[in-house]
């Protein structure tokens, strides 16, 4: 008997690539080729949205921690 299992982990890039910042108010966002792939609740509260470019994020929320996506780290997780 063959069993296939699919798991959807939409926050994986955020959890793996961007550890929580020391400043609890600062948000986190993961970029892919300079565009926001995913942002945490703190960043979204400041107006950061998926699809925004790096410059737009820094204008709206300059304290946001920006990290480039690392598919290798995601695969290891």
C-alpha positions as CSV (number, residue, x, y, z in Angstrom):
1,X,0.0,0.0,0.0
2,X,1.3,3.4,-1.0
3,X,0.5,6.5,1.0
4,X,1.2,10.0,-0.1
5,X,1.2,12.8,2.4
6,X,1.3,16.5,1.6
7,X,2.2,19.1,4.2
8,X,1.6,22.8,3.7
9,X,4.0,25.0,5.7
10,X,3.4,28.6,4.5
11,X,5.5,30.1,7.3
12,X,8.5,27.9,6.8
13,X,10.7,30.6,5.1
14,X,9.9,33.0,7.9
15,X,10.6,30.5,10.7
16,X,13.8,29.1,9.2
17,X,15.4,32.2,7.6
18,X,14.5,35.0,10.0
19,X,14.8,34.4,13.7
20,X,12.7,36.7,15.9
21,X,14.4,40.1,16.4
22,X,15.6,41.2,19.9
23,X,13.2,44.2,19.6
24,X,9.8,42.6,19.9
25,X,8.2,45.5,18.0
26,X,10.3,45.1,14.9
27,X,8.9,42.9,12.2
28,X,10.5,40.3,10.0
29,X,10.2,39.7,6.3
30,X,11.7,37.2,4.0
31,X,12.6,38.4,0.5
32,X,13.0,36.5,-2.7
33,X,15.0,38.4,-5.4
34,X,14.4,41.7,-3.5
35,X,10.6,41.2,-3.1
36,X,8.7,40.3,0.1
37,X,7.7,36.6,0.0
38,X,6.2,36.5,3.6
39,X,6.1,38.9,6.5
40,X,5.2,38.3,10.2
41,X,2.3,40.0,12.0
42,X,4.5,42.8,13.4
43,X,5.6,43.8,9.9
44,X,2.1,43.4,8.4
45,X,0.8,45.7,11.2
46,X,3.2,48.4,9.9
47,X,2.0,47.9,6.3
48,X,4.5,45.4,4.9
49,X,2.8,43.1,2.4
50,X,3.9,40.2,0.2
51,X,5.0,41.5,-3.2
52,X,6.5,44.7,-1.9
53,X,10.0,45.6,-2.9
54,X,12.8,46.1,-0.4
55,X,12.7,49.9,-0.7
56,X,9.0,50.1,0.0
57,X,9.5,48.0,3.2
58,X,12.3,50.2,4.4
59,X,10.2,53.3,3.8
60,X,7.2,52.0,5.7
61,X,8.9,50.1,8.4
62,X,12.7,50.9,8.6
63,X,13.2,48.6,11.6
64,X,11.9,45.5,9.8
65,X,14.5,42.7,9.7
66,X,14.9,41.7,6.0
67,X,16.4,38.4,5.1
68,X,16.8,36.7,1.7
69,X,15.1,33.4,1.3
70,X,17.4,30.4,1.7
71,X,15.9,27.3,0.0
72,X,18.7,25.1,1.2
73,X,18.0,25.9,4.8
74,X,14.3,25.3,4.2
75,X,15.1,21.9,2.8
76,X,17.2,21.0,5.8
77,X,14.4,22.0,8.2
